[in-house]
């Protein structure tokens, strides 16, 4: 059991070390193929912020903007110009019933701060991401469109 916990902790530390913090960059410093993908993905928006981070040795460019409806969007593009993920601000009151049911079963009384709808290039493709509080502590939750609970982190106080 102790070896399993040590191995899990080592993997967690390795994953943290394989991802670097986001660094803001000028849009002029973004490679053309990366910028082209972002523009094709969200035509007509003006990017307010661009940052770069490294995940597992791959540079990921994160573009932030406000869409035509006034919602916050983020577009993640790899250094090769491949679209990785699109995240769009979502109204908490417009959740699909199956997602709302999983959320209520998992964290009854959850208080949302922010909800995103995420379209990913990996399975599951459509995911709802929640930031907020539960029992007075911060939580991060991800629920697939079919209602499957993917992530639930409940911040612990010491």
N, C-alpha and C positions, 0 to 999 in steps of 0.2 A: 504494500500500500504506500509506504514512504517513498519507494522508488518511483511509483506512478505519479505521486504528487510532485516529486522533484523533476521528473521528466516533463510534466505539464507546465511547471513553472519555467523550466528552461525554454520550452517552445514559446510560451507567452513572451518571455524576455527577447527571444530571437525575433519574433514578429514585431515587437516594438522597435528593435534595433534596425529592422529592415524597412521601416517607414520613417521618413524624415518629416519635420514640421513644414507647413506651407510657408513659402516665401513669396511675397508679392513681387511681380515683375511688370515691366512696361509692355504694353501690347505690341510695341515695335520689336521687342525681343523674343516674341513667339515665333517659332518656325512656321513658314508659310503653309505647309501641309496641315499642321495642327490648327492654325487659324482658319483655314478653308473649311475644315470639318466643323468647327464651332459655328461658323457663319452659315453653312448649309443646314445645320441642325436647328438653328434659331434665326431664320432670316428676318431682317428688319429690326432686330433689337440692338441696343448699344451696350456693350459690355462695360460694367462699372468697375470691375476688378478682375485681374488675372493673377493667379498664383501657381506655383509649381511645387510638387513634392515628389519624393522618390519612394516607391513601394516595390519591394522585392527587386530592387535594381532597375526599375523602369520609371522614367520620369512621367508624371501625370500632370497635365495642365488643367486647372480648374477655372472656368470662366463663370462669372456671376453677372446677372443682368436682371432687369425687371421687364416682364413681358407686356404685351399690349393691354392686358387686363389688370395690370398693376401687381401681379404676383412675382415673387422672387423665384428665379430659376438658376440652376447651376448645371453646367455642362462639363463633363470630365472627358478629356481626350488624351490618349497615350502619345508618347514622343514619336510614334510611327504614323500618327494621324488617324488612328482607329478610335471610334467613339466607344467609350467605356460605360458611361452612365449619364442619364439626364435626371435631375431632381427638380421637382416643381412644387411650390407651396400649394397646400391643399386645405380646403375648409373642413374643419373637424366635423361639422354638422352634415357633410355630404359623403361620409364614409359608406362603402358597401356594407350591407347588413351583416354578412359573414365576418368581415373585418371588425366591425363594431362589437359583435358578439364575442369574438376572441379577446378583444381589448377589455370588455366588461368582465369576462370570466377570469382573466389574468390579473387585472388591476382595477377592481371596482372602486369607483371614486377617484380615478386618475384625473389629474388636472393638467391639460395640455398647455405647453408654451408654444409649440410649433409642430406642424404636421407637414410631411412631404410625401409626394407620390414619386417613386423612383422607377425609372425604366432602365434595366441593366442588360448587359450583353451576356450575362451568365444566368443560370437557373437559380432560384426563380427569377423570372424576368420582371414581373410587376410586384413592387413591394411598397407598403406604407410604412414610413418611418416616423416615430413619435419621440419628442423630447418634452419632458414635463416633470411633474412631481407626484409621488405616491407615498402615503404615510409620512409626509414631510421631508422626503428625501428625493434627490433627482433620479430619474429613470430614463433609460433609452430602450425603446421597443421597436422591433421590426416585425411586421406581419405580412405574409404573402397574400396576394389577392384571393386565394382560396381559403383564407382564414388560418393557415398554419403559422404558429408562433415560431419565429426564426431567432430572435434575439430579445432577451430581457435582462438588462443590467439594472440593479437596484443599488444605488450608492449607499454605502454604509458609513455611519459616523462612528468615530472612536470614542 
